[in-house]
């Protein structure tokens, strides 16, 4: 009797990389500024179609997500096939332009709708910092455009050091005086925690992605939560960090709706408590609330989730 062939380890999201290059982004941004959005699309879409056609892993991941969304919520409007997957990739391409426009201050503010603005303004007015959990959804750079008139808003976004560095440098050049700072880290160390504690003590906000597991996996840095009908791995970092910093926890998502975008700022917990005896269960509960909020919002804009890797196989990565 032969033993079963072990299931191959899933590819970690950080090993896939992103095909975003600074020179190409500057060229496309110039095309938009001179000729408008349609010529921008005519230049970018062939690149996206080529990427879609030559990246079977990303294509399969897209279809897997879209099929789960359709099965759970009927949000795609029919059984997803290659057209739906290509539309998913093209939505990401459009979002690249939105990010560039938001960073440069050229996104039309009248196309923004803000849900949850009042709690955010109240925190800013009190000078109280918070930790916000984000996801690879839509265009988070539009938060700055929505509250550009508030000079006291400061946001530090934790990003993976080896991920999208070229694109992040483009954004930083477009917004040298921005209230948003990108802090590139591979893991949250004690020194990082001290720096972030200083920022929230000064009334600043710290954002961390809640939909990608850490680069260095261990038994204690992920948890399981239901998402689109199946358990998936989620990072524990946002909830451990919120407990350490003793600040409120919010979800911050941005979705394309109608001819513009809707920004969502939703409370997850006034204070994150992780009692030693029930730490794992408490973390899992917070991750489940975030996963539920993410799923609920994505029902409104199912093509705006940009994780083109085997999300439900991260436990094997």
N, C-alpha and C positions, 0 to 999 in steps of 0.2 A: 504493500500500500504506500503510495507516494504522498508526501506532505503537500498541503496546499501551497501554491505560490504566494509568497507574501505580497500584500498590496504595496505598490511603490509609493514612496513618500511624495506627498504633494509638493509642488513648487511653491516656495515661500514668496509672498508678494514682492518683497524687496529684491528678490533675484530676477524678477521679470524686467524691471526698469521701465523708463518712459522714453518714447521717441520724441522728445521735445528739444530743439536745438536753438540756441540764442540767435544765431544769424538768421535762421529761417523765421523766427518769431518777429524779429525786428523788420524783416522784409514784409511779412504779412500785415503787421501793424501799419507800416507805411502805405501799403496797398489800400487798407481801409481808410486811412486819413485822407488820401488823395482821391480815391475812386468810390468808396462806400462799401457797404456790407456785401452786396451781390458779387462784385469782383473778388472780394476777400474769399467768399465761399467758392467761387470758381477756381481760385488758386489752391485752396486748402482741401477741398473735397476729393480731388484725385489722389492726394497723398493719403487721406483717411481711407479711401476705398482700397488702395494698395495695401495699407497696413491691415485692414480688415481681412483682405484676401490671403495675406501671407502670414498671419498670426493665428493658427488654429486653436492654440490654448486660450487666447483672449476671446476668440469667437465662440468657443464652446462655453466659456464662463459667462459670456453675455447671454447666450441662449438659455443656460441653466437658470440664471437669475430671472430672466423675463418669463420663462415657463412657470417658475414658482410664483411669481407675482400674478400671473394670469390664473393659475390654479387656486390661489388663496383669495384673490380679490377681483378677478375678472377685469383688471385695470388696463390690459393691453388691447382688449376689444376682439380677441380671437386667438387661435393657437399661434404662438410666435414662431416664425420661420426666419429665413435669411434676410428678408426685408426688414423685419423688426430689429434684428441684430444690427444690420447696417444703419438703421435709423438711430439706434443706441450709440453707435460710434460717431455718427454725424452730430448728435446732440453734444457729445463731448467736444467736438471741434468747435461748435458754436460757443460753447462755454469758455474755450480758450480766449476767444475774442472778448467776451464779456469781462473776463478777468483783466485783460489788458486795458480795456476801457475804464473799468472801475478803478484800477490802480492809477491811471493817468488823469482821472477826474472828468472823463468824457462820456460816462454813461448817463443817459437822461434820467434825472432824479424823479421826474414825474411818472416813470414806469415802475417805481418801487412801491410796494405795499409792505407795511411793517406790522406784524402781529406779535404783541408782547412788548411793545416799545415802552409802555409806562413802567413796568418793573425795572427795565434796564435804566431808564432815566432816573428812577428813584435811587437805585444803587449808586449811580454816578453822582447824584446830588448829595448823598450821604457820605461820599468818599469811601465807599465800601467795595473792596475787590471781590471777585468771584472766580470760580473755575467753570469754564464752559466746555462741554463735550461736543465735538463737531463730528462730521463724517465727510466722506468724499462724495458730496452731494452738491450739485449746482455750483454757485459762485459765491463763496463766503466773503470775497473781497468787497462785495457790495454793501456789507455792513458799514464799512468806513464811509462809503458814499452816502448812505442813509443818515448817518449822524455826523457828517463832516462839520456841521455848525457847532458841535460840542467839543471845545478844545480840551476838555478834561477826560475824554475817552482815550484810554490807552489799552492796547491789546497785544499780548505776546503770544505768538503761535509756535508751539513746539513742532518741529518738523524733523524727519529722519535725515541725518547728515548725508547719506549716500543716495538720496532720493530727490529727483527733480531739482538739482542744484542750479542748472542752467536757467530753468524757468523762474526759480525764485530770485536769481540775480537780476533777471529782466524786470520783474515786478519791483524790486527794490530801487532800481534805477528810475523807474517811472514815478515812484513816490518817495523821493528822498526825505521829505518832511512829513511822512505819514505817521499816524497814530498807531500803526500796526508794525510790530517788530517780529521778524522770523528768527527764532532761536533754534539753531540746528544742533541736534543731539542724537546720539545713538542709543542712549539709555539715560534715565533720570538718576543721577548720582547724588550723594549728599551735598556736594557743592552746588549742583543744579537746584536742589530743593531749597537751599539757603537763599540763592538768588531769587527764586520765585516767591519765597516768603517775603522778601524785601519788597517785591513788586506789588503783591496783594496788600501788604501793610500800607503801601502808599496809595491804595485805591485803584490799582490797575487790575486788568482781567487777564487770565491765563487760559489759553485754548489748547486742547489736546484731542487728537482723533480717537474716537471710540469704536471704530470699525476695522482696525487693523491690528493684528497681534504683534508683539515685540519681535525684533530681529533675533534676539537670543532667547529662545524658548526655554522655559523651565516649568516645573510642576505648579509653581505658585503664581506665575504671572499671567495666566489666562483663566477664564471662567466660561461656563456654558450658559447660553440663553437661547430661547426659542426665537427664531426669525424666519418668517415666510414658511411656516409649517415644519421646520426641522431645527434641532439644536445646532448651534454654531459656536465657534470659539470667539470670545471677545476679550480684549485686554482688561486687566484689573487696574492698570496705572491711573486712569482718571479718578477712580473712587478712592484709591489709596492716597493719591496726591491731595484730593479734596479734604480727606480726613486729616492729613498731616498739616495742611495749611489752615484748617478750621474756617473754611469759607463756604458760602452757599454754592450749590451745584445746579447748573442750567444746561439745557441743550440748545445749540445754535445751528440752525439749518437754513438753507436758501434754495428755493425751488423756482423753476421757470413756470409761470402760469400766465395764460393769455399772451399779451404782447409785452410782458415785462417779467418781473420777479417778485416773489413774496418771501420776506425774511421772517423767520420764526425764532422767537426767544422764549423758551418754555422752562419753567421751574421743574427740577427733578427732586431736589432735597434742600431744605433750609440749612441743614447741617448733616454731614455724613459721619455717622458713628459706626465704628468697626470693633465691637466688643471681642475680646480675645477668644472667648468660648464659642462665639458664633460668627467669627470673622468671614469664613468662606461663604456662609449662607447670606450674610449681609452684603457682601460684594456681589454675589450672584443676583440678589434682589435689585441692586442699583443697576447692574448691567441689563437685567430684564426690563426695567423701566425705560432705559435708554433705547433698547432694541425695539420695544413696543412703540415708542414715540417715533423712532426712525421709520418703522414699517407703516405707521399711520400716515405720516407725511408723504412717504413715497407713493402711496396710493393715488395721490393727487398729481404726481409728476413722475411716473414710473421709469422714464428714460433718463432721469437725472442722477442716477447712482452710478459712479464711475470706478467700480472695482472690477477690473477686467482680469481676474485671476480666480481660481477655484475656491471661492469663499467658504463653502461648507466643508472643504477638505483641509482647512487650516490646522485642524487638530493633528493631522498626519505630517505637517510640514516640518 
